[in-house]
Amino acid sequence: MTTTQTTSQAAARTSKMLTIVESALRAKGRLPATRTNLHRHNVTGFHLETQPGGWAATITFEDGPASTPSSLGNPETVYPSKQEAFMAGAKTVCHLLTGSKKLPFSVAGRELVVSGYGTGGFPGIFLMKMPAPWI
């Protein structure tokens, strides 16, 4: 696998893919305010890599016992676009962190949108938008 080579601005966004998913989960009240224990999964990263024919998502973990892998990815599952690879990887991250593959955001053009009511410390209706990390 080769890591995506991008401009420095895009690289900064790419390195924050895990942060994007975690922030959206917290806003929806699906993660504790602090990252103390992620059950048996110590997820440390989420990035996209180029593959022949498209893109693949890889999730990385803290060093654990020798019998556990340090990353999770499926190079045979290649998505034709960065967006599709991101969404698939985000579902996997959600599953690892919460036990559910339900995404905490939706896509609106070139943005991810998180909305809710009375979750994640917000007392009423809230709407957050962030640039899509695959742009």
Secondary structure, 3 states (H helix, E strand, C coil): CEECCCCHHHHHHHCCHHHHHHHHHHHCCCCCCCCCCCCCCCEEEEEEEEECCEEEEEEEECCCCCCCCCEEECCCCCECCHHHHHHHHHHHHHHHHHCCCCCCCEEECCEEEEEEECCCCCCCEEEEEEECCCC
